[in-house]
Amino acid sequence: MTRNAVSLGQTLPPEEVWRRLRFAANGLEIVPNPPRVGETVSIRLLLCNEAGEPLTVQKATPRIYYFGMGSLKHENLPALGPVTLPADPSHIEALSWQWLPSASGHRCLRVSLEIEGWSEPWVVGCNLNVINAPADAYRWAVPFRLGNPTEKAQPLRLRLNLHSTGLGEEAFRAWVELPQDGSRLVPGQPLWLRPHEEREALLVIRAHRFATEAFELVSDVEAWLGDTFLDGIRVVVQRSAPVAPFAALGTQPLEESLLISIPVGVRDSEA
């Protein structure tokens, strides 16, 4: 198997892996990302089969949503299939689509795979926003949507999972803000949404102001509606070039050189 393909097996993967396949599957590509109005976007899904026997994908149906979780509004692309995958994990099958966006911005791509002999479709997604950060940036605010696609009012709860390559845990943090009222949405705190209601939200990511390292910060936001997993988004901040050493930044008050670790949900003067 290649790590850049979606691997189909006889059983679903563990819950944590399965959740991430729904919004951060490696085998889905959108080029260019973010899409640009008037420019054709190439979409590719790479599949391999680790089931030990051939699998037939009767239908692969892509849907394109605005960046976020729980929105009902989407565009459908033509379904492809059937496609039979041999019992050979080294064999990669590529499914391709083209799409012409009418608006700019990142998107959430979800592909429903109807597999012969399976009662439920296998859904994989690529709900990603990758930020190539300049050397002097240390704070990013990424807009996304939160929605209730059901017919009844339900509480929506979030979970944030953060990790980094190149920075220690104390050197970055993230939180979710609701611009409509200026509040923060604490992980686990219920946000009641009416049927089909959507709210605008911001994922705010902050690195140490004087971090000089090159780094990659990964922030996963997962949403549950009631007791059911809804969806997730992943935002990746990459800085490939280190900044000037601390001494080159000039003298700064001591308190500004520290990133105070405040729990998500507690406001500070720089939010």
Beta strands, then each sheet from edge to edge (+ up, - down):
strand 1: 6-8
strand 2: 28-31
strand 3: 41-49
strand 4: 55-66
strand 5: 68-69
strand 6: 74-76
strand 7: 83-85
strand 8: 93-99
strand 9: 107-115
strand 10: 122-126
strand 11: 128-132
strand 12: 139-147
strand 13: 154-165
strand 14: 172-178
strand 15: 183-184
strand 16: 191-193
strand 17: 198-207
strand 18: 215-225
strand 19: 228-239
sheet 1: 1+ 3+ 2-
sheet 2: 1+ 3+ 8-
sheet 3: 6+ 4- 7+
sheet 4: 6+ 4- 9+ 10-
sheet 5: 5+ 12+ 17- 14+ 15-
sheet 6: 11+ 19+ 18- 13+ 16-
end
